[in-house]
Amino acid sequence: MLTAVYKSIKKADTYLFIEKRDDFGRVPEPLLETFGQPKYVMMINLASREKLGFADIETVKQALIDKGFYLQLPPPEENLLTQFKKKQGS
């Protein structure tokens, strides 16, 4: 299963996986507006991979089948104050 990967120029560490390179037909227009002009990163074969960086590969495959795209958002930033309080026992 080949997929094209694009990164957002507006949102850091945000990636869009689509079925075919430069075919954004199944991606909702509001998502593309928020995402910004997609910048092509690479083509990957999901069938030959066991895992991806942050995303669950089976979730990505299923989203591509169901919706025609998968949006990978960056992991949420950990609140430094919360971390500090945990270390202090509060």
N, C-alpha and C positions, 0 to 999 in steps of 0.2 A: 504494500500500500504506500505509494509515493505521496508525499505532501510537500507543499511549498510553505516556507516559514518567512514571515515578515516581522519587522520590529516597528514599533511606533516611534515617530519623531516627537510626539507630544507627551507621551507617558513613558517614563523610564522603566526599563525592565518589563515591558509589556509586549507580548508576541501574539501574532495571529497565524494560525495554521489553516491552510485551505487545501482543497482537493487538487486543484490545478494551478500552475503558475499564472499569475495575473488574471485569474477568473474570480472576481469578487461578486458574482451574480447572486449567490446565496447568502451573502453577508448583509445584514440589515443596514440600511443607509444611516440611521442614527449612530450605530456603532462605528461605521467608517468615519463619520464626522468627528466623533470623539477621539477615535484612534489617530486621526490625521493621515497624511499621505504615507501609505505603507512603503517601507524600505525593504527590498528583497534581501534576505540573509542567505538562505540555502534551500536545497531540496534534500529531503531525507526519506529513506525507505523505512517506514514503521514496522514492516514485516520482518526486517532483519535486525531490529533493535529489541533489547529486553527492557530498557528504561530510558527515560528522558531526564533532563535536569531537574525541574521542579514538578512537572506534571506527571500524572499517572498515565502510562502509555495506553492502557485499555480505555480510560476515560476519553483520551484524545481520539482514539480510533472510533469509538462509539459516537462521539460528537460529530466527527467528519461524516459518518454514515447518516446520522439522523438529521443534522442541521447543515452540513457542508462546510463547517468551520469550527475551530476551537480557539477561544481566547485565553491566553495564559497571562494571568496577572502576577505581579511580584508578590512574594510572601509579605504578610503584614509586618510592619515595623514593630518591634517590641518596645513597649513604653519603658524608658530608662528609669523613670521614677518608680514604677512598679518593680522593676528588677532590683533597684536599690533597697526598697522597702522589704522585699523578700530576703535579701541578704542580711538585713538588720533585724529580721525577725518580727517585723511589724505586720 
